[in-house]
Amino acid sequence: MNTFGHNFRVSVFGESHGQVVGVTIDGVRAGLMLSEADFQENLERRSPTASGTTSRHEKDIPKIISGVCDGHTTGAPLTVIFENDDTRSADYETFRRIPRPGHADFSSSVKFRGFK
């Protein structure tokens, strides 16, 4: 299941080797101030310069594509995407045979029958 929650329904989508990853959150009330800059502090924690993170050089720039107008939430589902600029599908081939600890490689291979 890619959607979870009760008060807020959160759906995640995309793959690290795909064009985008993102999230849709349903249940965000209208009128909250929100901008892409509000995500920055948390995104910096996974920067390629941080210890234990990816060697990829993704920009991690959030793009709000629905649910916000003029800097305020609208009450419609909020969708935020992140474009993947540094994708190399071949880098993931080993993980089809040997799942990485702490990642969803094994569970997603079972769930999606080897298609990721």
C-alpha positions as CSV (number, residue, x, y, z in Angstrom):
1,M,0.0,0.0,0.0
2,N,1.4,3.4,-1.0
3,T,-1.4,5.3,0.9
4,F,-1.7,5.5,4.6
5,G,-3.3,7.5,7.4
6,H,-6.8,8.5,8.6
7,N,-7.0,12.2,9.4
8,F,-4.4,12.8,6.7
9,R,-4.3,10.4,3.7
10,V,-0.7,10.3,2.6
11,S,0.2,8.8,-0.8
12,V,3.8,8.5,-1.9
13,F,4.8,7.8,-5.5
14,G,7.8,7.5,-7.8
15,E,11.1,5.7,-7.6
16,S,14.6,6.8,-7.0
17,H,15.5,5.8,-10.5
18,G,12.4,7.5,-12.1
19,Q,11.8,11.0,-13.2
20,V,10.1,12.2,-10.0
21,V,9.3,11.2,-6.5
22,G,6.5,12.8,-4.6
23,V,3.8,12.9,-2.0
24,T,0.1,13.7,-2.0
25,I,-1.5,14.6,1.3
26,D,-5.3,14.8,1.5
27,G,-6.9,16.4,4.6
28,V,-4.8,19.5,4.8
29,R,-7.1,22.3,5.9
30,A,-7.4,25.5,3.8
31,G,-5.7,28.7,4.8
32,L,-2.3,27.5,6.1
33,M,0.7,29.4,4.9
34,L,2.9,27.0,2.9
35,S,5.8,27.4,0.4
36,E,8.6,25.3,-1.0
37,A,11.0,27.0,1.4
38,D,9.2,25.4,4.4
39,F,10.7,22.1,3.4
40,Q,14.3,23.3,3.2
41,E,15.6,22.6,6.7
42,N,14.5,18.9,6.6
43,L,15.8,18.5,3.0
44,E,19.2,19.7,4.0
45,R,19.5,16.8,6.4
46,R,19.7,14.4,3.5
47,S,22.1,16.4,1.4
48,P,24.9,14.4,-0.3
49,T,27.3,16.2,2.0
50,A,25.7,14.8,5.1
51,S,27.1,11.7,6.7
52,G,25.4,8.4,5.7
53,T,23.5,9.8,2.7
54,T,23.5,9.3,-1.0
55,S,26.4,10.1,-3.3
56,R,23.9,11.3,-5.9
57,H,23.8,15.1,-6.5
58,E,20.1,15.7,-6.6
59,K,19.0,19.3,-6.1
60,D,16.1,18.2,-3.8
61,I,14.0,21.2,-4.9
62,P,10.4,20.7,-3.8
63,K,7.7,21.7,-6.3
64,I,4.2,22.2,-5.0
65,I,1.9,21.3,-7.9
66,S,-1.5,21.3,-6.2
67,G,-3.2,22.3,-3.0
68,V,-1.6,25.8,-2.7
69,C,-2.6,29.1,-4.1
70,D,-1.0,32.5,-3.3
71,G,1.1,30.9,-0.5
72,H,-1.9,29.3,1.3
73,T,-3.3,25.8,1.3
74,T,-6.6,25.5,-0.6
75,G,-8.1,22.4,1.1
76,A,-7.6,20.4,-2.1
77,P,-5.0,17.5,-1.9
78,L,-1.5,18.9,-1.5
79,T,1.0,17.4,-4.0
80,V,4.7,18.0,-3.8
81,I,7.2,16.5,-6.3
82,F,10.9,16.3,-6.5
83,E,12.6,15.8,-9.8
84,N,15.3,13.2,-10.1
85,D,18.1,14.6,-12.3
86,D,20.9,12.1,-11.4
87,T,19.2,8.8,-12.3
88,R,21.1,5.7,-13.4
89,S,18.8,2.6,-13.4
90,A,21.8,0.3,-13.9
91,D,23.0,1.3,-10.4
92,Y,20.1,-0.6,-8.9
93,E,20.6,-3.9,-10.7
94,T,22.6,-5.5,-7.8
95,F,19.7,-4.7,-5.4
96,R,17.4,-7.0,-7.4
97,R,19.5,-9.9,-6.0
98,I,20.9,-8.4,-2.8
99,P,18.5,-6.1,-0.9
100,R,20.1,-3.2,1.0
101,P,19.6,-3.1,4.7
102,G,17.2,-0.3,5.8
103,H,15.7,0.1,2.3
104,A,12.5,-1.2,0.8
105,D,14.3,-3.3,-1.9
106,F,13.1,-6.7,-0.6
107,S,9.6,-5.7,0.3
108,S,9.1,-3.8,-3.0
109,S,10.5,-6.7,-5.0
110,V,7.9,-9.1,-3.4
111,K,5.1,-6.5,-3.7
112,F,5.8,-5.7,-7.3
113,R,7.1,-9.1,-8.4
114,G,10.5,-7.9,-9.4
115,F,9.3,-4.8,-11.2
116,K,10.5,-1.6,-9.5
